[in-house]
Amino acid sequence: MISPTLEQRLAPRNLGVTHPVMYQRWSDLLFLHWRWDCEDLQKRLPPGLFIDRYENEAWLGIVPFLMKRVRPRFLPALPWLSWFQELNVRTYVYDENGVPGVWFFSLDCNQSLAVYLAQTLFSLPYSNAEMSCRMDRDRRLHYECKRRGERGVITICLSI
């Protein structure tokens, strides 16, 4: 296992012009991160991936946001499909060659067709969830995500 070099970390910025698979806009985005036990995260990763540390610390992130105008490059945005909420739980990784990336432990979404398509077409760990995002009078954002699945109900409430 080779820790990523600065050149490897910057390489994704220089991929050049390619044809996108999809278009999407993100809004009301919040990146929350906590230092986490590296060994605890490492044992949850598939073989060949390693925890990427920042200042020698492992990090677990929770990222809620709104997805807007999501569409494949060959279709227009569809009102009944292209706007939804998402919450992902992630950590930062690199592979055996030192190539950095993001590992999603879970991706929650309140648009069941988008969940199905992401699972089927991209093998992403999406789950259906009831979600809400609102701003109160003091301009604080309140996110709520309630997943229903094989392990019961998981609720995450964030107020910033």
C-alpha positions as CSV (number, residue, x, y, z in Angstrom):
1,M,0.0,0.0,0.0
2,I,1.4,3.3,-1.1
3,S,0.1,6.6,0.4
4,P,-1.0,9.0,-2.4
5,T,1.6,11.5,-3.5
6,L,0.7,15.2,-4.1
7,E,0.8,14.5,-7.9
8,Q,-1.7,11.6,-7.5
9,R,-4.0,13.8,-5.3
10,L,-4.0,16.6,-8.0
11,A,-4.3,14.2,-11.0
12,P,-8.2,14.2,-11.1
13,R,-8.1,18.0,-11.7
14,N,-6.2,17.5,-14.9
15,L,-8.2,14.8,-16.6
16,G,-9.1,17.0,-19.5
17,V,-12.4,17.4,-21.3
18,T,-14.5,14.2,-21.3
19,H,-18.2,13.6,-21.9
20,P,-20.1,13.5,-18.6
21,V,-22.4,10.6,-17.8
22,M,-24.8,12.9,-15.9
23,Y,-25.5,16.5,-15.1
24,Q,-26.5,17.7,-11.6
25,R,-26.5,20.6,-9.3
26,W,-26.0,20.5,-5.5
27,S,-27.4,23.0,-3.1
28,D,-27.8,23.5,0.7
29,L,-24.7,21.4,1.0
30,L,-23.2,20.7,4.4
31,F,-19.9,18.9,5.0
32,L,-19.7,17.6,8.6
33,H,-16.6,15.6,9.6
34,W,-15.4,13.8,12.7
35,R,-12.1,12.3,13.6
36,W,-12.6,8.6,13.8
37,D,-10.6,5.6,14.8
38,C,-8.6,4.5,11.8
39,E,-8.8,0.8,12.6
40,D,-12.6,1.0,13.1
41,L,-13.0,2.5,9.6
42,Q,-10.4,0.3,8.0
43,K,-12.1,-2.9,9.0
44,R,-15.3,-1.7,7.2
45,L,-13.6,-1.2,3.8
46,P,-13.3,-3.8,1.1
47,P,-9.9,-5.4,0.5
48,G,-7.5,-3.2,-1.5
49,L,-8.8,0.1,-0.1
50,F,-7.0,2.0,2.7
51,I,-8.0,4.9,4.9
52,D,-6.5,8.2,3.7
53,R,-5.5,10.3,6.7
54,Y,-5.4,14.0,7.0
55,E,-2.9,15.3,9.6
56,N,-2.5,11.6,10.6
57,E,-6.2,11.3,11.4
58,A,-9.0,9.3,9.9
59,W,-12.2,11.2,9.1
60,L,-15.8,10.1,8.9
61,G,-18.1,12.5,7.0
62,I,-21.9,13.1,6.9
63,V,-22.9,15.2,3.9
64,P,-26.6,16.2,3.5
65,F,-27.7,18.2,0.4
66,L,-30.3,18.8,-2.3
67,M,-29.8,17.5,-5.8
68,K,-31.3,19.6,-8.6
69,R,-31.7,19.0,-12.3
70,V,-30.2,15.5,-12.2
71,R,-30.3,14.0,-15.6
72,P,-28.3,11.9,-18.1
73,R,-26.5,13.9,-20.7
74,F,-29.0,12.8,-23.4
75,L,-32.2,13.8,-21.6
76,P,-33.7,16.9,-20.1
77,A,-34.4,17.2,-16.3
78,L,-37.7,15.7,-15.4
79,P,-39.8,17.4,-12.7
80,W,-40.9,14.1,-11.0
81,L,-37.4,12.7,-10.9
82,S,-34.7,15.3,-11.1
83,W,-35.0,17.1,-7.8
84,F,-34.4,15.2,-4.5
85,Q,-32.5,15.2,-1.2
86,E,-29.5,13.1,-0.4
87,L,-27.4,12.3,2.7
88,N,-24.2,10.4,2.4
89,V,-21.9,8.9,5.0
90,R,-18.3,8.7,3.7
91,T,-14.6,8.4,4.4
92,Y,-11.6,9.1,2.3
93,V,-9.5,6.2,0.9
94,Y,-6.8,5.3,-1.5
95,D,-6.1,2.0,-3.4
96,E,-3.0,-0.2,-3.7
97,N,-1.5,2.1,-6.3
98,G,-2.0,5.3,-4.1
99,V,-5.0,6.6,-6.2
100,P,-7.2,8.6,-3.8
101,G,-11.0,8.4,-3.7
102,V,-14.1,8.6,-1.5
103,W,-15.8,5.5,0.0
104,F,-19.5,5.8,0.6
105,F,-20.7,3.7,3.5
106,S,-24.3,4.8,2.7
107,L,-26.2,7.1,0.4
108,D,-29.8,8.0,1.5
109,C,-32.2,9.5,-1.0
110,N,-35.9,10.4,-0.9
111,Q,-36.5,9.6,-4.6
112,S,-37.1,5.9,-5.0
113,L,-36.6,5.8,-8.8
114,A,-33.2,7.6,-8.4
115,V,-32.3,5.0,-5.7
116,Y,-33.2,2.1,-8.0
117,L,-31.3,3.6,-10.9
118,A,-28.2,4.3,-8.8
119,Q,-28.2,0.8,-7.4
120,T,-28.8,-0.9,-10.7
121,L,-26.7,1.2,-13.1
122,F,-23.8,2.2,-10.8
123,S,-23.8,-0.4,-8.0
124,L,-24.0,2.4,-5.4
125,P,-25.2,1.7,-1.8
126,Y,-28.3,3.9,-2.0
127,S,-31.3,3.4,0.4
128,N,-34.8,4.9,0.3
129,A,-35.4,7.4,3.1
130,E,-37.9,10.0,4.2
131,M,-36.0,13.3,4.2
132,S,-36.6,17.0,4.9
133,C,-34.6,20.1,4.9
134,R,-35.9,23.4,6.2
135,M,-34.6,26.8,7.4
136,D,-36.0,28.3,10.6
137,R,-36.5,32.0,11.4
138,D,-33.0,32.2,12.7
139,R,-31.7,30.9,9.4
140,R,-30.6,27.6,10.8
141,L,-30.8,24.6,8.6
142,H,-32.6,21.5,9.9
143,Y,-32.0,18.2,8.0
144,E,-33.8,15.0,8.9
145,C,-33.3,11.6,7.3
146,K,-35.3,8.6,8.3
147,R,-34.3,5.3,6.6
148,R,-36.6,2.3,6.5
149,G,-34.9,-0.9,5.7
150,E,-33.9,-4.4,6.7
151,R,-32.4,-3.2,10.0
152,G,-35.4,-1.1,11.1
153,V,-35.6,2.7,11.2
154,I,-32.5,4.8,11.3
155,T,-33.0,8.5,12.0
156,I,-30.4,11.3,11.6
157,C,-31.4,14.9,12.6
158,L,-28.9,17.7,12.1
159,S,-29.5,21.3,13.0
160,I,-26.9,23.9,12.0
